Amino acid sequence: MIDRIEQTLRFQSDALQLRAQRQQVLSANIANADTPGYKALDFDFARAMRDTQSGARVTQHISAPAHMRPQFLTATSAEESDAIQPAQDGNTVDMDRERARFADNAVRYEATLKFLNGQIRTLLSAIQGQ
């Protein structure tokens, strides 16, 4: 029984961490929108969750040492996003796309957090016998 509870909470905790990391990646893209040669990054959340559950290790791709990059805490691989219209200076950040991804990820982060809080409240109620 305890293993099942731990497994459920660990899954939600991993999802929350990955959502936070994706938010950092998207924030870095937005922050570097005017940086020449910057390559926008993102990662596939579903694949990252599978990798995290299997215990895979971290890899990062950095287009230049001066570019801001978040530190990955769990197993995921950030990849360069396909540029719809790359700038002449080589920057591949599309602000409309990045803002949309940022907002979508923020909503999903909040949903995951509420779900995790609900599970914890349910467990506390069961433990306290209420």
C-alpha positions as CSV (number, residue, x, y, z in Angstrom):
1,M,0.0,0.0,0.0
2,I,2.8,2.4,0.9
3,D,4.6,1.6,-2.3
4,R,1.5,2.5,-4.3
5,I,1.1,5.9,-2.5
6,E,4.8,6.6,-2.9
7,Q,4.7,5.7,-6.6
8,T,1.7,8.0,-7.3
9,L,3.3,10.9,-5.4
10,R,6.6,10.4,-7.1
11,F,5.0,10.5,-10.5
12,Q,3.2,13.8,-9.8
13,S,6.4,15.2,-8.2
14,D,8.4,14.3,-11.3
15,A,5.8,15.8,-13.5
16,L,5.9,19.0,-11.5
17,Q,9.7,19.2,-11.7
18,L,9.7,18.7,-15.4
19,R,7.0,21.4,-15.9
20,A,9.2,23.7,-13.9
21,Q,12.2,22.9,-16.0
22,R,10.3,23.4,-19.2
23,Q,9.2,26.8,-17.9
24,Q,12.9,27.6,-17.3
25,V,13.8,26.5,-20.9
26,L,11.0,28.6,-22.3
27,S,12.0,31.6,-20.1
28,A,15.5,31.3,-21.4
29,N,14.3,31.4,-24.9
30,I,12.2,34.5,-24.3
31,A,15.2,36.2,-22.4
32,N,17.4,35.5,-25.4
33,A,15.0,36.7,-28.1
34,D,17.4,39.4,-29.2
35,T,20.7,37.4,-28.7
36,P,22.4,36.9,-32.1
37,G,22.9,33.2,-32.9
38,Y,20.7,31.9,-30.0
39,K,19.0,28.7,-30.8
40,A,15.6,28.2,-29.1
41,L,15.2,25.0,-27.0
42,D,12.3,22.9,-25.9
43,F,11.7,19.3,-25.0
44,D,8.9,16.8,-25.4
45,F,7.2,16.5,-22.0
46,A,5.8,13.0,-22.6
47,R,9.2,11.7,-23.6
48,A,10.9,13.5,-20.7
49,M,8.4,11.8,-18.3
50,R,9.2,8.4,-19.8
51,D,12.9,9.1,-19.5
52,T,12.5,10.3,-15.9
53,Q,10.6,7.2,-14.9
54,S,13.2,5.0,-16.5
55,G,16.1,6.9,-14.8
56,A,17.8,8.3,-17.9
57,R,20.5,11.0,-17.6
58,V,20.6,14.6,-18.5
59,T,22.0,16.1,-21.7
60,Q,22.2,19.7,-22.8
61,H,22.9,21.5,-26.1
62,I,24.3,25.0,-25.8
63,S,24.8,27.0,-29.0
64,A,27.2,29.4,-27.3
65,P,28.8,29.5,-23.8
66,A,27.4,33.1,-23.2
67,H,23.8,32.1,-23.7
68,M,21.6,31.6,-20.6
69,R,20.7,28.0,-20.0
70,P,18.7,26.5,-17.2
71,Q,20.3,23.7,-15.2
72,F,18.4,20.5,-15.6
73,L,17.6,18.6,-12.4
74,T,16.1,15.4,-13.8
75,A,16.5,13.3,-16.9
76,T,15.6,15.1,-20.1
77,S,17.2,16.3,-23.3
78,A,16.5,19.7,-24.6
79,E,16.6,20.1,-28.3
80,E,16.6,23.0,-30.6
81,S,13.2,24.1,-31.8
82,D,12.5,24.2,-35.5
83,A,12.7,27.8,-36.7
84,I,9.7,28.9,-38.7
85,Q,11.4,32.1,-39.7
86,P,15.0,32.4,-38.3
87,A,16.3,35.9,-38.0
88,Q,19.2,37.1,-40.2
89,D,21.5,37.0,-37.1
90,G,20.8,33.3,-36.6
91,N,18.4,33.7,-33.7
92,T,15.5,31.1,-33.9
93,V,13.3,32.4,-31.1
94,D,9.7,33.0,-32.3
95,M,8.2,35.2,-29.5
96,D,4.6,34.3,-30.4
97,R,5.3,30.6,-30.2
98,E,7.4,30.9,-27.0
99,R,4.7,33.0,-25.3
100,A,2.0,30.4,-26.2
101,R,4.2,27.5,-25.0
102,F,5.0,29.4,-21.8
103,A,1.3,30.1,-21.0
104,D,0.3,26.5,-21.9
105,N,3.0,25.1,-19.7
106,A,2.1,27.4,-16.8
107,V,-1.5,26.2,-16.9
108,R,-0.4,22.6,-16.9
109,Y,2.1,23.3,-14.0
110,E,-0.8,24.7,-11.9
111,A,-3.0,21.8,-12.8
112,T,-0.3,19.3,-11.8
113,L,0.3,21.2,-8.5
114,K,-3.5,21.2,-7.7
115,F,-3.7,17.5,-8.4
116,L,-0.7,16.8,-6.2
117,N,-2.1,18.9,-3.4
118,G,-5.5,17.1,-3.7
119,Q,-3.8,13.7,-3.4
120,I,-1.9,14.9,-0.3
121,R,-5.1,16.3,1.3
122,T,-6.8,13.0,0.6
123,L,-4.0,11.0,2.2
124,L,-4.0,13.3,5.3
125,S,-7.8,12.9,5.6
126,A,-7.4,9.1,5.5
127,I,-4.6,9.1,8.0
128,Q,-6.5,11.4,10.4
129,G,-9.7,9.4,9.9
130,Q,-11.8,12.3,8.8
